[in-house]
Amino acid sequence: MQAPLAAAAADAAIGGRGAHATAGEAPWRRAVALLGCATVVIPAYNLAEVAPLTVRLASAVLEQAGIPRYEIIVVDDGSSDGTHAAVLGATPGPHGGLRVIRYEENRGKGFALALGARRSTCPYVAFLDGDGDIDPRQLLYILAPLHLYDAVVTSKWHPQSRTSASTLRRLLSHGYRSLAWLLTGLHLLDTQTGAKAFRRGPLLEALRLTHARRYSFDTELLTVLHRMGARILEVPSIAPLSLHGRHRPRIIIEMLTELLAIAYRQRVNPIPLEARRERGSTKR
């Protein structure tokens, strides 16, 4: 009985849309509660001053949703500012648990997310950036649709998102998206915003075929999921997003190099037929 009720709750939340209407959060909270258990993976690199607050806010969102059990896994990606110790002092709510994974060498955000996902114990896994740029309430809007979808992606370019961006950042973002569309066939408006959620089974299966570990990790992971036939939904950000920093030329070159490598791997070593699923495609 619970599965139909959960799907109905998720459908009501998505159908009632207006993720900006916080007064309408009740259906989203109900759908999240019916998941039963969820893991939130937070990558952190030199975020001693910010990551503990992100943990506490994420915990508060899940407690308010009424989910029976959740775990927050913070992966310290080789920080040198005491992030590990600072996060250990962030106590989650009564229904949650906190684990902090630490290693000495900085290996990239993608590596941290993949490691956290593999250490997860719940059937639903969310990725949330630890730097505070994403409102932790976004967890409601990426977790609730997992009753109906395999992956849910926050998109800064969704028609309902409110994104402020410099001309240069807007050009870079749209240029990267166009290249990703052309080279991978992944027709998503955005792959880089730091709030996504997945069903654990398809996520772990896709991670086996995902090799990028830094800037284009999300793009390759979602490309693999798409080619496996996973059902992917794009949702807007409930809070305004700002893109006004400057990308160093080295980062831009690394992102393009990784994207070309992803395209090469997908053509030389396509997803095996036995790994494909008869599912839907991307939706917004």
C-alpha positions in Angstrom: 0.0 0.0 0.0 2.8 2.4 0.8 4.3 2.4 -2.7 1.2 3.7 -4.4 0.7 6.3 -1.7 4.4 7.4 -2.1 4.1 7.7 -5.8 0.9 9.6 -5.5 2.5 12.0 -3.0 5.4 12.6 -5.3 3.1 13.0 -8.3 1.1 15.6 -6.4 4.2 17.5 -5.4 5.6 17.6 -8.9 2.2 18.2 -10.5 1.4 21.0 -8.2 4.7 22.6 -9.2 6.0 25.9 -8.3 9.0 24.8 -6.4 9.3 28.5 -5.4 6.0 28.4 -3.5 7.3 27.4 0.0 3.8 27.5 1.3 3.3 24.4 -0.9 6.1 22.4 0.7 3.8 19.9 2.5 3.4 17.5 -0.4 7.2 17.5 -1.0 7.8 16.8 2.7 5.3 14.0 2.7 6.9 12.4 -0.3 10.3 12.6 1.2 9.1 11.1 4.5 7.6 8.1 2.5 11.1 7.3 1.1 11.9 5.8 4.5 15.6 6.4 4.5 17.9 8.7 2.5 21.6 9.5 2.4 23.0 13.0 1.8 26.6 13.1 0.6 28.4 16.4 1.1 31.8 16.9 -0.5 34.0 19.4 1.4 37.4 20.9 0.6 38.7 23.5 3.0 35.2 24.4 4.3 35.8 24.3 8.0 33.8 27.5 8.5 30.8 26.6 6.2 30.4 22.8 6.1 29.2 22.3 9.7 26.3 24.8 9.0 25.4 23.0 5.8 25.2 19.7 7.8 23.0 21.2 10.5 20.7 22.9 7.9 20.4 19.7 5.8 19.5 17.8 9.0 16.9 20.3 9.9 15.2 20.0 6.5 15.1 16.2 6.8 13.8 16.3 10.4 11.0 18.7 9.4 10.1 16.4 6.5 9.6 13.6 9.0 11.7 10.9 7.2 12.2 8.0 9.7 15.9 7.7 9.1 18.7 9.5 7.3 22.4 9.7 7.2 24.7 12.6 6.3 28.1 11.6 4.9 30.7 14.4 4.6 33.7 13.5 2.5 36.7 15.7 3.4 38.6 15.9 0.1 42.1 16.4 1.5 41.4 19.7 3.4 44.1 21.5 5.3 42.0 23.8 7.4 40.5 21.4 9.9 37.3 20.7 8.0 37.2 17.1 9.4 37.3 18.2 13.0 34.8 21.1 12.5 32.2 18.8 10.8 32.4 16.2 13.6 31.0 18.9 15.9 27.9 19.3 13.8 25.3 17.0 15.5 22.4 15.9 13.3 18.8 15.6 14.6 17.4 12.5 16.4 16.6 10.6 13.2 19.9 11.2 11.6 23.5 9.9 11.7 26.7 11.7 10.7 29.8 10.1 9.2 32.9 12.0 8.1 35.3 10.4 5.7 38.8 11.9 5.4 41.8 11.3 3.2 45.0 13.3 2.9 45.3 14.0 -0.8 42.9 16.3 -2.7 41.4 14.0 -5.4 38.5 16.1 -6.7 34.8 16.6 -6.0 33.8 13.7 -8.2 36.0 11.3 -6.3 34.5 12.5 -3.0 30.9 12.1 -4.2 31.6 8.6 -5.7 33.2 7.5 -2.4 30.4 8.8 -0.3 27.8 7.2 -2.5 29.5 3.8 -2.2 29.6 4.2 1.6 25.8 5.0 1.7 23.4 2.6 3.3 20.0 4.1 2.3 18.2 3.3 -1.0 18.1 7.0 -2.0 21.2 9.2 -2.2 21.5 13.0 -2.6 24.5 15.0 -3.5 24.7 18.5 -1.9 27.5 21.0 -2.2 29.0 21.9 1.2 29.9 25.5 0.4 26.5 27.0 1.3 25.7 28.2 -2.3 22.7 25.8 -2.5 19.7 26.2 -0.1 19.5 22.9 1.8 15.7 23.0 1.3 16.5 21.9 -2.2 16.8 18.4 -0.8 13.0 18.2 -0.7 12.7 18.9 -4.4 15.4 16.5 -5.5 14.4 13.6 -3.1 10.6 13.6 -3.4 10.5 12.8 -7.2 12.6 9.6 -6.6 9.4 7.7 -6.1 9.0 8.2 -9.9 12.5 8.9 -11.3 15.9 7.4 -11.1 17.8 10.7 -11.0 16.7 14.3 -10.2 18.9 17.2 -11.2 18.7 20.8 -10.0 19.1 23.1 -13.0 20.1 26.7 -12.8 18.8 27.2 -16.3 15.4 25.7 -15.6 12.7 28.2 -16.7 11.6 28.5 -13.1 15.1 29.1 -11.7 16.2 32.6 -10.8 19.9 32.7 -11.8 22.0 35.9 -11.9 25.1 35.5 -14.0 27.8 37.6 -15.5 27.9 37.7 -19.3 31.1 35.7 -19.3 29.8 33.0 -16.9 26.6 32.7 -18.9 28.5 32.2 -22.1 30.8 29.7 -20.6 28.0 27.7 -19.0 25.9 27.7 -22.2 29.0 26.9 -24.3 29.8 23.9 -22.1 26.2 22.7 -22.3 26.1 22.9 -26.1 29.4 20.9 -26.3 28.0 18.3 -23.9 24.8 18.0 -26.0 26.9 17.6 -29.2 29.5 15.2 -27.8 27.5 13.0 -25.4 23.9 13.3 -26.5 22.9 14.3 -23.0 20.2 16.9 -23.5 20.0 18.5 -20.0 19.8 22.2 -19.4 22.4 21.9 -16.7 24.7 19.2 -15.2 26.9 21.3 -12.9 24.6 22.7 -10.1 25.5 21.0 -6.8 22.2 19.4 -5.8 21.2 16.1 -7.3 19.5 12.9 -6.1 19.4 9.3 -7.2 18.1 5.8 -6.6 21.1 4.0 -5.1 20.9 1.0 -7.4 21.2 2.8 -10.7 23.7 5.3 -9.2 26.1 2.6 -8.1 25.8 0.8 -11.4 26.5 4.0 -13.3 29.5 4.8 -11.1 31.2 1.6 -12.3 31.3 3.2 -15.7 32.1 6.7 -14.7 35.8 7.7 -14.8 35.9 11.5 -14.5 36.8 12.6 -11.0 36.9 16.3 -11.1 35.0 19.0 -13.1 33.1 16.9 -15.5 32.2 14.0 -13.1 28.5 15.0 -13.1 28.4 15.2 -16.9 29.8 11.7 -17.3 27.6 10.2 -14.5 24.4 11.6 -16.0 25.5 10.6 -19.5 26.0 7.0 -18.3 22.6 7.0 -16.6 21.0 8.4 -19.7 22.5 5.7 -21.9 21.4 3.1 -19.4 17.8 4.3 -19.9 17.4 5.9 -16.5 14.5 8.3 -15.9 16.0 11.8 -15.3 14.0 14.8 -14.1 15.3 18.4 -14.0 13.9 20.7 -11.3 14.4 24.4 -10.6 16.4 25.9 -7.8 14.0 27.1 -5.0 16.5 29.9 -4.1 18.2 32.4 -6.4 21.6 31.4 -7.7 24.5 33.7 -8.5 27.3 33.1 -11.0 29.7 36.0 -11.0 33.1 34.5 -10.1 35.8 33.9 -12.8 36.9 30.5 -14.0 40.7 30.2 -14.3 41.8 29.3 -17.9 43.4 26.1 -16.5 40.0 24.9 -15.2 38.3 25.7 -18.5 40.9 23.7 -20.3 40.6 20.8 -17.9 36.8 20.8 -18.2 37.0 20.7 -22.0 39.7 17.9 -21.9 37.5 15.8 -19.6 34.5 16.4 -21.8 36.4 15.1 -24.8 37.6 12.1 -22.9 34.0 11.3 -21.9 32.8 11.5 -25.5 35.7 9.2 -26.5 34.9 6.7 -23.9 31.2 6.6 -24.8 32.0 5.9 -28.4 34.9 3.5 -27.9 33.3 1.6 -25.0 29.5 2.2 -25.1 27.2 1.1 -22.4 26.8 -2.7 -22.6 23.4 -3.8 -23.8 22.8 -5.8 -20.6 23.3 -2.6 -18.6 20.5 -0.8 -20.4 17.1 -0.4 -18.9 13.7 0.0 -20.5 12.9 3.3 -18.9 12.0 6.8 -19.9 14.3 9.7 -20.8 14.9 13.2 -19.5 12.0 15.5 -18.4 11.6 19.0 -17.1 
